[in-house]
C-alpha cells in the first residue's frame, strides 16, 4: 500500500502553503512524508504545483479533472497510481500518530471501499484508506458537484473505526487536527 498526501489546497483562509509551515524547525509536509515512508512502500503528493515539491523527491500527481478539492486529489491519485488502495492524509495535519495509521491499515479489507476513523462523532475522511473501486463513483460525484467527502462516504461501503477504538490510540484526537487559520497554527506551535 502507498500513502497519498493531499497538498493541493487553495489556502483561502491562510495565505501561505500550509504544508510549508514549520513546527519544531521542520515543515509539516516534510515531517509527514518522513513518517509515512516508515510505514508505507512509497508516498505520493497530490498537487497542481509540482515545482514547489520537487525537493522532496517523491512522486507527484496532479488533478485529472479541473475541480479543486480533496476528492479530486484522491480520485486522480487512484487513477494514476494503479494501486488497489491508498492511505490518504493531508499536508496540514502535523500530529498524526503512527500507531493510528498502522491500526487503520490493519483494519483494511478489500471487501470495503474505504476505512475511515470516527472522532467527535464524525467520520474523519482525511485520515483513511480509499479503494480504486471508487474511481467511477468519485468521478460521478465530482462531475455533478457533490465533492464533499463526508457526504460521499454515505454513498459507499465504508468500514468505520469506532471512536472508542480511535481514542484508545489517540485520546485527544490530535491526529485529526489540521491547520486552516493562523490561530490553528499558533495552537499547533504550543503543542
C-alpha positions as CSV (number, residue, x, y, z in Angstrom):
1,X,0.0,0.0,0.0
2,X,1.1,3.5,-0.8
3,X,0.3,6.8,1.0
4,X,-1.1,9.9,-0.5
5,X,-0.5,13.4,0.9
6,X,-3.1,15.9,-0.3
7,X,-1.2,19.2,-0.9
8,X,-3.5,20.9,-3.4
9,X,-5.4,23.2,-1.1
10,X,-6.3,26.7,-2.2
11,X,-5.2,28.2,1.1
12,X,-8.2,30.5,1.1
13,X,-8.1,31.1,4.9
14,X,-4.3,31.1,5.3
15,X,-2.4,32.9,2.5
16,X,0.7,30.6,2.6
17,X,1.2,26.9,1.7
18,X,0.0,25.2,4.9
19,X,2.3,22.2,4.5
20,X,5.3,24.6,4.4
21,X,4.5,25.9,7.9
22,X,7.3,25.0,10.3
23,X,6.8,23.3,13.6
24,X,9.9,22.5,15.7
25,X,12.2,23.6,12.8
26,X,10.6,21.4,10.1
27,X,8.0,21.9,7.5
28,X,4.8,19.9,8.3
29,X,4.9,18.2,4.9
30,X,8.5,17.1,5.4
31,X,7.7,15.5,8.8
32,X,4.6,13.8,7.4
33,X,6.4,12.3,4.4
34,X,9.2,11.1,6.7
35,X,6.6,9.4,9.0
36,X,4.7,7.9,6.1
37,X,7.8,6.5,4.5
38,X,8.5,4.5,7.7
39,X,5.1,2.8,7.3
40,X,4.3,2.6,3.5
41,X,6.1,1.3,0.4
42,X,6.1,4.8,-1.0
43,X,4.5,8.2,-0.7
44,X,2.8,10.3,-3.4
45,X,1.9,14.0,-3.2
46,X,-1.2,15.3,-4.8
47,X,-0.5,18.8,-6.1
48,X,-1.1,21.1,-9.1
49,X,2.1,22.9,-8.3
50,X,4.8,20.2,-8.5
51,X,7.6,22.7,-8.7
52,X,7.1,23.5,-5.1
53,X,7.6,19.9,-4.0
54,X,10.5,18.7,-6.3
55,X,12.9,19.0,-3.4
56,X,11.0,16.2,-1.5
57,X,12.0,13.7,-4.2
58,X,8.7,11.8,-4.1
59,X,6.2,11.0,-7.0
60,X,3.5,13.6,-7.6
61,X,0.1,13.6,-9.3
62,X,-2.0,16.5,-10.4
63,X,-5.8,16.8,-10.8
64,X,-7.1,15.0,-13.8
65,X,-10.4,16.9,-13.6
66,X,-10.5,20.7,-13.2
67,X,-12.3,20.8,-9.9
68,X,-10.4,21.6,-6.7
69,X,-10.8,19.7,-3.5
70,X,-9.6,16.6,-1.6
71,X,-11.9,14.2,-3.5
72,X,-10.4,15.2,-6.8
73,X,-6.9,14.7,-5.4
74,X,-7.8,11.2,-4.2
75,X,-9.6,10.4,-7.4
76,X,-6.6,11.5,-9.5
77,X,-4.1,9.5,-7.4
78,X,-6.2,6.4,-7.5
79,X,-6.3,6.6,-11.3
80,X,-2.6,7.4,-11.8
81,X,-1.0,5.2,-9.1
82,X,-2.6,2.0,-10.4
83,X,-2.7,0.7,-6.8
84,X,-5.8,-1.1,-5.5
85,X,-6.0,1.3,-2.5
86,X,-4.3,4.3,-1.0
87,X,-3.9,5.6,2.6
88,X,-4.8,9.3,2.4
89,X,-3.9,12.2,4.6
90,X,-3.4,16.0,4.2
91,X,-0.3,18.1,4.3
92,X,-1.6,20.4,7.1
93,X,-2.1,17.7,9.7
94,X,1.0,17.8,11.9
95,X,0.2,15.4,14.7
96,X,-0.9,12.1,13.0
97,X,0.1,9.2,15.3
98,X,1.9,6.4,13.5
99,X,0.1,3.9,15.8
100,X,-3.3,5.1,14.5
101,X,-2.1,4.9,10.9
102,X,-0.9,1.3,11.5
103,X,-4.3,0.5,13.2
104,X,-6.2,1.8,10.2
105,X,-4.1,-0.2,7.8
106,X,-4.6,-3.3,9.9
107,X,-8.4,-2.8,9.6
108,X,-8.2,-2.7,5.8
109,X,-10.2,-5.3,3.8
110,X,-10.8,-5.2,0.1
111,X,-14.4,-6.1,0.8
112,X,-15.0,-2.4,1.6
113,X,-14.4,0.7,-0.4
114,X,-12.9,2.7,2.4
115,X,-11.7,2.5,6.0
116,X,-12.4,5.7,8.0
117,X,-12.0,6.5,11.7
118,X,-14.7,8.3,13.7
119,X,-13.8,11.1,16.1
120,X,-16.0,13.6,17.9
121,X,-19.0,11.6,16.5
122,X,-18.0,12.4,12.9
123,X,-16.1,10.5,10.1
124,X,-12.5,11.8,9.6
125,X,-12.1,11.4,5.8
126,X,-8.6,12.8,5.6
127,X,-7.0,10.0,7.6
128,X,-8.2,6.8,6.0
129,X,-7.9,4.3,3.1
130,X,-9.7,4.6,-0.2
131,X,-10.1,1.8,-2.8
132,X,-9.5,2.1,-6.5
133,X,-13.0,0.6,-6.8
134,X,-14.3,4.1,-6.0
135,X,-13.0,5.7,-9.2
136,X,-16.2,5.7,-11.2
137,X,-18.3,6.8,-8.1
138,X,-15.9,9.6,-7.3
139,X,-15.8,10.8,-10.9
140,X,-19.6,11.0,-11.0
141,X,-19.7,12.9,-7.7
142,X,-17.0,15.4,-8.8
143,X,-18.7,16.0,-12.2
144,X,-22.1,16.5,-10.5
145,X,-20.6,19.0,-8.0
146,X,-21.1,16.7,-5.0
147,X,-17.5,16.8,-3.8
148,X,-17.8,16.7,0.0
149,X,-16.0,13.7,1.3
150,X,-18.3,13.2,4.4
151,X,-21.4,13.2,2.2
152,X,-19.7,10.9,-0.3
153,X,-18.9,8.4,2.5
154,X,-22.7,7.9,2.9
155,X,-22.9,6.5,-0.6
156,X,-20.2,3.8,-0.4
157,X,-19.2,0.7,1.5
158,X,-17.2,2.1,4.5
159,X,-15.7,0.2,7.4
160,X,-15.8,2.8,10.2
161,X,-13.4,2.5,13.0
162,X,-15.4,3.3,16.1
163,X,-14.5,6.3,18.2
164,X,-13.7,4.1,21.3
165,X,-11.0,2.3,19.2
166,X,-9.6,5.6,18.0
167,X,-9.5,7.1,21.5
168,X,-7.6,4.1,22.8
169,X,-4.8,5.1,20.5
170,X,-5.3,8.9,20.3
171,X,-7.3,10.1,23.3
172,X,-7.4,13.7,22.3
173,X,-7.8,13.2,18.5
174,X,-4.6,15.1,17.7
175,X,-4.2,13.1,14.6
176,X,-7.2,14.9,13.1
177,X,-6.0,18.4,13.9
178,X,-5.4,20.4,10.7
179,X,-4.2,24.0,10.2
180,X,-6.7,26.2,8.4
181,X,-6.1,29.6,10.1
182,X,-3.3,31.4,11.8
183,X,-5.0,30.7,15.1
184,X,-4.7,26.9,14.3
185,X,-1.0,27.4,13.6
186,X,-0.5,29.2,16.9
187,X,-2.3,26.4,18.7
188,X,-0.1,23.8,17.0
189,X,3.1,25.7,18.0
190,X,2.1,25.4,21.7
191,X,1.9,21.6,21.5
